[in-house]
Amino acid sequence: MKRTSSPSLRRVARAVVTAAICSAFLALPLFMLVGSLRLPGLPPPNGWEWLPDPLHWGNFELVGQVLPEWSTAVRNSVLIVAVAVPVTVLVASGAGFVIATARGTKLRFLIAVSVVALLIPASALWVPRFSVFRWLGLTDTLAAVMAPALYGTSPFYVLLFALTYWRIPTTLFDAARVEGASPLRTWWQVAVPMGRPAAFAVAMLAFTFHWSNLVDPILYLSSPDRITLPLALSRLQAFEPTNFPVLLAGAVIVTVPATVVFLLAQRAFLTRTISGGTRT
């Protein structure tokens, strides 16, 4: 009896713990959504409010009325992620393939460089990057905000691809070389198709980074027609610091696209990159 009941108890305990963790993460988004449906000008409720009475959906329209640049911010943010996310995936994938196919001292050197780059604080690069962008004439352009995609956005994404390609049997790469395939062709026709789960995961993470990036627009953008959604949300907070329903409505608008991207990519994100593959 104990052997048959123990797995059931473990499954129940796992379900309870999972539900508790999910509830903790969902509490704030739910509070944000409920708060965005309150009447404009009302302060936050005392305690938890499951559903405002009456429901006021007009707060989402008020966001654009309070901040006329909101539509411009939406367009710019969409343009940034449309360019930066594919570039991030391609660059990180290519760099990860180079690391995964390296040998000996070169492999250790590339991994060490990636880890050191990952440990460098982002704030340490603000001044050098600003100087480079000003020298190139890229300040106050969206290209300055997209620039991190040129190095894969984060070294973590490169290491993620490297780990994915490292799990692919080397016999596949050797067979491609025997057939006369170049490293570029081997990467594109062998590594990339087998690393699709990692590509979905990196695309999701890159989308979240560039969609919610606030620091780079503050540093490099100054024109009203270059405003992005995170920057617009911070300005909305400055214009309406006490109008919590409108502020929360703006936060919902910014949060929903990232949530949708995660829900669409979660199956690929949770799928094992390679099933049963080992290095030989």
Solvent accessible surface area in square Angstrom, and as a share of the most:
residue,aa,sasa,rsa
1,M,191,0.85
2,K,173,0.73
3,R,221,0.81
4,T,98,0.57
5,S,49,0.32
6,S,39,0.25
7,P,44,0.28
8,S,45,0.29
9,L,122,0.61
10,R,136,0.49
11,R,140,0.51
12,V,91,0.52
13,A,54,0.42
14,R,143,0.52
15,A,61,0.47
16,V,93,0.54
17,V,84,0.48
18,T,68,0.40
19,A,59,0.46
20,A,60,0.47
21,I,90,0.46
22,C,63,0.38
23,S,67,0.44
24,A,71,0.55
25,F,151,0.63
26,L,116,0.58
27,A,42,0.33
28,L,137,0.68
29,P,56,0.35
30,L,72,0.36
31,F,76,0.32
32,M,33,0.15
33,L,76,0.38
34,V,12,0.07
35,G,4,0.04
36,S,0,0.00
37,L,10,0.05
38,R,30,0.11
39,L,69,0.34
40,P,51,0.32
41,G,53,0.51
42,L,71,0.35
43,P,83,0.52
44,P,62,0.39
45,P,37,0.24
46,N,164,0.84
47,G,59,0.57
48,W,108,0.38
49,E,47,0.21
50,W,190,0.67
51,L,116,0.58
52,P,7,0.05
53,D,139,0.72
54,P,75,0.47
55,L,76,0.38
56,H,55,0.24
57,W,157,0.55
58,G,24,0.23
59,N,0,0.00
60,F,52,0.21
61,E,123,0.55
62,L,48,0.24
63,V,0,0.00
64,G,31,0.30
65,Q,125,0.55
66,V,43,0.24
67,L,0,0.00
68,P,102,0.64
69,E,52,0.23
70,W,19,0.07
71,S,79,0.51
72,T,25,0.14
73,A,0,0.00
74,V,52,0.30
75,R,142,0.52
76,N,7,0.03
77,S,4,0.03
78,V,74,0.43
79,L,84,0.42
80,I,3,0.01
81,V,13,0.08
82,A,61,0.48
83,V,63,0.36
84,A,0,0.00
85,V,20,0.11
86,P,67,0.42
87,V,44,0.25
88,T,0,0.00
89,V,25,0.14
90,L,89,0.44
91,V,51,0.30
92,A,0,0.00
93,S,4,0.03
94,G,20,0.19
95,A,37,0.29
96,G,0,0.00
97,F,16,0.07
98,V,73,0.42
99,I,11,0.06
100,A,1,0.01
101,T,39,0.23
102,A,6,0.05
103,R,126,0.46
104,G,40,0.38
105,T,99,0.58
106,K,118,0.50
107,L,30,0.15
108,R,156,0.57
109,F,129,0.54
110,L,40,0.20
111,I,72,0.37
112,A,51,0.40
113,V,73,0.42
114,S,13,0.09
115,V,60,0.34
116,V,89,0.51
117,A,41,0.32
118,L,72,0.36
119,L,132,0.66
120,I,77,0.39
121,P,85,0.54
122,A,69,0.53
123,S,61,0.39
124,A,57,0.44
125,L,70,0.35
126,W,87,0.30
127,V,113,0.65
128,P,67,0.42
129,R,44,0.16
130,F,72,0.30
131,S,51,0.33
132,V,76,0.44
133,F,16,0.07
134,R,153,0.56
135,W,209,0.73
136,L,96,0.48
137,G,54,0.52
138,L,56,0.28
139,T,42,0.24
140,D,39,0.20
141,T,39,0.22
142,L,22,0.11
143,A,46,0.36
144,A,0,0.00
145,V,1,0.01
146,M,29,0.13
147,A,16,0.12
148,P,1,0.01
149,A,2,0.02
150,L,131,0.65
151,Y,108,0.41
152,G,0,0.00
153,T,11,0.06
154,S,25,0.16
155,P,30,0.19
156,F,95,0.39
157,Y,18,0.07
158,V,13,0.08
159,L,39,0.20
160,L,46,0.23
161,F,1,0.01
162,A,9,0.07
163,L,103,0.51
164,T,4,0.03
165,Y,1,0.00
166,W,100,0.35
167,R,78,0.28
168,I,0,0.00
169,P,31,0.19
170,T,13,0.08
171,T,79,0.46
172,L,69,0.35
173,F,4,0.02
174,D,58,0.30
175,A,55,0.43
176,A,14,0.11
177,R,128,0.47
178,V,127,0.73
179,E,144,0.65
180,G,62,0.60
181,A,17,0.13
182,S,57,0.37
183,P,103,0.64
184,L,125,0.62
185,R,126,0.46
186,T,4,0.02
187,W,29,0.10
188,W,139,0.49
189,Q,104,0.46
190,V,32,0.19
191,A,0,0.00
192,V,38,0.22
193,P,55,0.35
194,M,62,0.28
195,G,1,0.01
196,R,149,0.54
197,P,24,0.15
198,A,4,0.03
199,A,24,0.19
200,F,101,0.42
201,A,7,0.05
202,V,0,0.00
203,A,27,0.21
204,M,11,0.05
205,L,57,0.29
206,A,0,0.00
207,F,28,0.12
208,T,61,0.35
209,F,81,0.34
210,H,7,0.03
211,W,13,0.04
212,S,62,0.40
213,N,15,0.08
214,L,65,0.32
215,V,60,0.35
216,D,7,0.04
217,P,1,0.00
218,I,99,0.50
219,L,62,0.31
220,Y,7,0.03
221,L,13,0.06
222,S,85,0.55
223,S,32,0.21
224,P,84,0.53
225,D,74,0.39
226,R,79,0.29
227,I,1,0.00
228,T,4,0.02
229,L,2,0.01
230,P,16,0.10
231,L,15,0.08
232,A,0,0.00
233,L,45,0.22
234,S,41,0.27
235,R,72,0.26
236,L,0,0.00
237,Q,111,0.49
238,A,74,0.57
239,F,118,0.49
240,E,50,0.23
241,P,82,0.52
242,T,101,0.59
243,N,24,0.12
244,F,77,0.32
245,P,2,0.01
246,V,0,0.00
247,L,26,0.13
248,L,41,0.20
249,A,0,0.00
250,G,0,0.00
251,A,20,0.15
252,V,14,0.08
253,I,49,0.25
254,V,17,0.10
255,T,50,0.29
256,V,74,0.42
257,P,38,0.24
258,A,24,0.18
259,T,64,0.37
260,V,68,0.39
261,V,39,0.22
262,F,91,0.38
263,L,99,0.49
264,L,145,0.72
265,A,8,0.06
266,Q,72,0.32
267,R,203,0.74
268,A,22,0.17
269,F,82,0.34
270,L,134,0.67
271,T,70,0.41
272,R,152,0.56
273,T,29,0.17
274,I,13,0.07
275,S,92,0.60
276,G,71,0.68
277,G,16,0.16
278,T,94,0.54
279,R,53,0.19
280,T,119,0.69
